[in-house]
C-alpha cells in the first residue's frame, strides 16, 4: 500500500495576512471576495487563501474572516477563525500600516502584541502593495478562540499571555507529527550531514528563532519537532560527529530521564526528573516536596530561583548544570545503542524569557564551533 506524503498547510500569519488584505480590498471596493493571493515571502511563492466572510463595519472600516488550515498536522489551531479589522488611518498616523492585537492575540512580556518578525514582514509587505503613497491604515488582528486555545499551548512558558502568537519563520506549516513527516526530516538531515560534521537540533520555532539571533549558522539547523530520538540515531548513521541540542528546558529535560519522543501524549516525567536531580544535589526534603507539587517544570525552575534569591544558594546553576550533562550522556548512549556510532552531544537550555539557562561543558564548545565568524 502506497503511503501518501503528508499534506502541508499554512501558518497562522498567512491567514491573518489574507484576512487583512481582504478587508482592505473591501474598503476600496465593497464586493464579495472568495480568495486572496498572499505572497508567502518564505518560501518565494504566492498562494490563494479562502476568505470565509468579509463585510463593512462602518464608514472607513471593514472586517474579514479566514479559517486556519495547517495541513496534515496535529495542530490545535486547525479550523480556528482569524479576523482582521482594517480602518483608514487618521491624519496623526505616522507609519503607513499600524498593526495591533485584538482579542485572542497574545501579549509579550513588554505588553506588545505577539506578532513576530516573519508575521510582521508578511503583513507589511503584502498590505503595502494595496496602498497608495499617501494612505495609512490600522489593522487589528483578532483570534476569537485564541485565549481558550492558548491554555493548551506552551505560550505562557515563553512569556506570551492571554492568547496565541503569530510565530514562525515561513508561511508553510509542515505536518510535523503526521505519519510520513519523520522520513522527510531524515532526508533533510541527510542533506545537511553531507556538508557539516556538527549539526544543531531545535524542537520548534522558539529555539530556531533564538539560535539564529545568537548568530548560529542557519544551514546547520535541524528542526526535529518531537522526533529527537530517531533523528539523533540518523545523525549517527550519517556519520555526523557532533550534535548541539538547543532547546527549552521544559522539553529537553525529558531526555535526561530517557524519554526520546518528547510529545506530551507519549510521556512526561519532567517534574520527576527535576525533583530527582534536586534530591541528588541535596535539596532539603520540604523543598523537594514543594517542588514536586509544582504544576509545571517552569514553575519548578521559578521555585529554585526563589530559593537562590532568599538563601544565597546556587541551586539553579547546580541542578540544571547536572541535568544538561545527563542529557548529553543519555543522548550519546541512545545513539550508540541504536546505531553503533559515537556522536559527541552538547546541550544548551533556555528558559521562558528566551534567556540561556545553562550549557553543558560540551555545549559550550559546540556553540562556539557553530557560530558564524
Secondary structure, DSSP 8 states (H G I E B T S, - for coil): -------BEE-HHHHHHHHHHHHHHHHHS-----EEEEE-SSSS-EEEEE--EEEEEETTEEEEEEE---BSS--TTTT-EEEEEEEE--TT--SSEEEEE-TTB-B-TTS-B-B-HHHHHHHHHHHHTTS-TT--EEEEEE-TTHHHHHTTSSGGGGT-BSSB-B--SSSEE--TTSTTHHHHHHHHHHHHHTT-SEEEEESSHHHHHHHHHTTB-GGGEEE-TT-HHHHHHHHHHTT--EEEEEEEHHHHGGGGGT--S--TTT---HHHHHHHHHHHHT--HHHHHHHHT-SSHHHHHHHHHHHHHHH---HHHHHHHHHHHHHHHHHHHHHHHHHS---EEEEEEE-TTS-EEEE-HHHHHHHHHHB--
